[in-house]
């Protein structure tokens, strides 16, 4: 059994999972595949958050969106109107809200009913969309993203505003990163991948390596929390994919099942 577990989350969100992996007796390797940075101009985000009372629902597409947005909400917990529901895509986002003091005890938090499908489609299927007709919905995301959620709310008759909260980018393939990738792929490891964008970015980096490392990555074991990421992994030719469902506890259970 491999000893190393490669954690590819943005650096700021990796520590908790890394500590849990260590507690399992495994060796975590932090390999952030997305760089998360503040917006150059957060004025639109601040303006939207300054009018929270006008929204029936605020949907966050990721833990990054939550962390970036709530950094602009003064006294976060006290400032969040109880009548404004929050929608999230998975357990990671619920945990992010909890870090900012927002839980089921003091807020209405909605999410997908199926933990293996923590995506926009399942969220829309799980919500009472008819109740949002004629009401305002705010979607908080990165500078780019899928339009499916916004289109779904609009189709239900909601008035939708979309605001970016952060910038994300794939790291540059430096000689040091290339050497790290080459060393990790020289052996069999478990890779935790929690983003389709990060997975596609990884393969872009592997194609740039000299020689290319794509074939070696296709033989690694990847653990993913969402069906969409599993589909991306399969499309990229990865032979061994474990789909766990949302939440770190499910990712860790997948690791334990191999012990």
C-alpha positions in Angstrom: 0.0 0.0 0.0 1.3 3.5 -0.8 2.4 5.6 2.1 1.9 9.1 0.6 -1.4 10.9 0.1 -1.1 13.8 -2.3 -3.5 16.6 -1.2 -4.1 19.0 -4.1 -6.4 21.6 -2.4 -5.4 25.3 -2.3 -2.9 25.7 0.4 -5.1 27.6 2.8 -7.6 24.7 2.9 -5.3 21.8 3.1 -4.1 21.7 6.7 -7.1 20.1 8.4 -7.2 17.2 5.9 -3.4 16.8 6.1 -3.5 16.5 9.9 -6.3 13.9 9.6 -4.2 11.9 7.0 -1.3 12.0 9.4 -3.5 10.6 12.2 -4.2 7.6 9.9 -0.5 6.9 9.8 -0.1 8.1 6.3 2.2 10.8 5.0 0.4 13.8 3.5 2.1 15.7 0.6 0.7 19.2 -0.1 0.6 19.9 -3.8 -1.8 22.9 -4.3 -3.0 22.8 -7.9 -5.0 26.0 -7.8 -3.7 29.4 -6.6 -6.4 31.4 -4.9 -5.9 35.2 -4.8 -8.0 38.2 -3.8 -9.8 40.3 -6.4 -7.9 43.3 -7.7 -11.2 45.2 -7.3 -13.7 43.8 -4.8 -16.1 46.7 -5.0 -18.9 44.7 -6.7 -18.6 42.0 -4.0 -18.7 44.5 -1.2 -21.7 46.3 -2.8 -23.7 43.0 -3.0 -22.8 41.9 0.5 -23.9 45.4 1.7 -27.4 44.6 0.5 -27.9 41.2 2.0 -31.4 42.0 3.2 -32.6 42.3 -0.4 -31.8 38.6 -1.2 -33.9 35.6 -0.5 -31.0 33.3 -1.1 -27.2 33.5 -1.3 -25.5 30.6 -3.1 -21.8 29.9 -2.6 -20.1 27.7 -5.2 -17.2 26.6 -3.0 -15.4 27.0 0.3 -13.1 29.6 -1.4 -16.2 31.7 -2.2 -17.3 31.5 1.4 -13.9 32.5 2.8 -13.4 35.3 0.3 -16.9 36.8 0.7 -17.3 36.6 4.5 -14.0 38.3 4.9 -15.9 41.4 3.7 -18.9 40.9 6.1 -18.2 42.8 9.3 -18.9 40.8 12.5 -19.8 38.0 10.1 -22.3 36.1 12.3 -24.1 39.1 13.7 -24.3 40.8 10.3 -25.9 37.9 8.5 -29.7 38.4 8.2 -31.5 35.3 9.5 -34.2 35.5 6.8 -31.5 35.2 4.0 -31.0 31.5 3.3 -27.5 30.2 2.2 -27.0 27.5 -0.4 -23.9 25.4 -0.7 -22.7 22.5 -2.8 -21.1 20.2 -0.3 -19.9 19.4 3.2 -16.7 21.3 2.7 -18.7 24.5 2.2 -20.8 23.8 5.3 -17.5 23.4 7.3 -16.3 26.7 5.8 -19.5 28.5 6.9 -19.1 27.0 10.4 -15.6 28.4 10.6 -17.2 31.8 10.2 -19.8 31.1 12.8 -22.7 30.2 10.5 -24.4 26.9 11.3 -27.8 25.3 11.3 -28.3 26.8 14.8 -28.3 30.4 13.5 -28.9 30.2 9.8 -30.9 28.4 7.1 -28.3 26.4 5.1 -29.5 24.4 2.1 -27.5 21.9 0.0 -27.8 18.9 -2.3 -29.6 15.9 -0.9 -27.3 13.4 -2.6 -23.7 13.6 -1.1 -22.2 11.9 -4.1 -23.5 14.6 -6.4 -22.4 17.8 -4.8 -22.9 20.0 -7.9 -25.1 22.7 -9.3 -27.5 20.2 -10.9 -28.2 18.4 -7.7 -28.5 21.6 -5.7 -31.1 22.9 -8.1 -33.0 19.6 -7.9 -32.9 19.8 -4.1 -34.3 23.4 -3.7 -37.8 24.7 -3.8 -37.3 26.7 -6.9 -40.9 27.8 -7.2 -40.6 29.7 -3.9 -37.8 31.8 -5.4 -40.0 33.1 -8.3 -39.8 36.9 -8.4 -37.2 37.0 -5.6 -33.5 38.0 -5.7 -30.8 35.4 -5.6 -27.1 36.1 -5.2 -24.4 33.7 -6.5 -20.9 34.1 -5.2 -18.1 32.4 -7.1 -14.7 32.8 -8.7 -14.0 35.1 -11.6 -15.1 32.4 -14.0 -17.4 29.4 -13.6 -20.3 27.4 -15.0 -23.5 29.3 -15.8 -25.7 26.3 -15.0 -26.7 27.5 -11.5 -27.6 31.0 -12.6 -29.5 29.7 -15.6 -31.4 27.3 -13.4 -32.5 30.0 -10.9 -33.4 32.3 -13.8 -35.5 29.6 -15.4 -37.4 29.4 -12.2 -38.2 33.1 -12.3 -35.7 34.4 -9.8 -33.8 37.6 -10.3 -30.1 36.5 -10.3 -27.0 38.5 -9.5 -23.6 36.8 -9.9 -20.5 38.4 -8.2 -16.9 37.1 -8.2 -15.2 36.8 -4.8 -11.6 35.6 -5.8 -9.3 34.7 -8.6 -8.0 31.2 -9.2 -5.2 30.0 -11.5 -3.1 26.9 -12.1 0.5 27.3 -10.9 3.3 27.7 -13.3 5.4 24.7 -14.1 8.7 25.7 -12.5 11.7 23.3 -12.5 11.0 22.7 -8.8 7.3 21.8 -9.4 8.3 19.5 -12.4 10.8 17.7 -10.1 8.1 17.3 -7.4 5.7 15.8 -9.9 8.3 13.5 -11.4 9.2 12.2 -7.9 5.6 11.6 -6.9 4.8 9.8 -10.1 7.8 7.6 -9.8 5.9 5.6 -7.2 2.3 4.6 -6.5 0.4 7.2 -4.4 -3.1 8.1 -3.4 -4.2 11.5 -4.8 -7.1 13.5 -3.3 -8.5 15.7 -6.0 -11.4 18.0 -5.0 -11.8 20.1 -8.2 -12.2 19.3 -11.9 -10.5 22.5 -12.7 -7.5 21.5 -10.6 -7.4 18.0 -12.3 -7.5 19.5 -15.8 -4.8 22.0 -14.7 -2.6 19.1 -13.4 -2.8 17.3 -16.8 -1.8 20.6 -18.5 1.3 20.7 -16.3 2.1 17.1 -16.9 1.9 17.6 -20.7 4.4 20.4 -20.4 6.9 18.3 -18.5 10.0 17.0 -20.4 9.3 14.1 -20.9 5.5 14.4 -20.5 4.2 12.7 -17.4 0.6 12.1 -18.4 0.8 8.3 -18.8 2.3 8.0 -15.3 -0.6 10.0 -13.7 -3.1 7.8 -15.5 -1.8 4.9 -13.5 -2.2 6.6 -10.1 -5.1 6.1 -7.7 -7.3 9.2 -7.3 -9.9 9.8 -4.7 -12.6 12.4 -5.5 -15.7 13.7 -3.7 -18.0 14.5 -6.6 -19.3 12.5 -9.6 -18.3 15.4 -12.0 -14.7 15.1 -10.9 -14.8 11.3 -11.3 -16.1 11.9 -14.9 -13.3 14.3 -15.6 -10.7 11.8 -14.2 -12.1 9.0 -16.4 -12.1 11.3 -19.5 -8.5 12.1 -18.8 -7.7 8.4 -18.8 -7.1 7.7 -15.1 -7.6 4.0 -14.5 -8.3 3.9 -10.8 -10.9 6.4 -9.4 -12.7 6.2 -6.1 -15.8 8.3 -5.7 -16.5 9.1 -2.0 -19.2 11.7 -1.8 -18.8 15.1 -0.2 -17.0 15.7 3.1 -13.5 15.0 4.4 -14.8 12.1 6.5 -15.7 10.2 3.3 -12.3 11.0 1.8 -10.6 9.6 4.9 -12.8 6.6 4.9 -11.7 5.8 1.4 -8.1 5.9 2.6 -8.8 3.7 5.6 -10.6 1.1 3.4 -7.2 0.5 1.7 -5.4 -0.1 5.0 
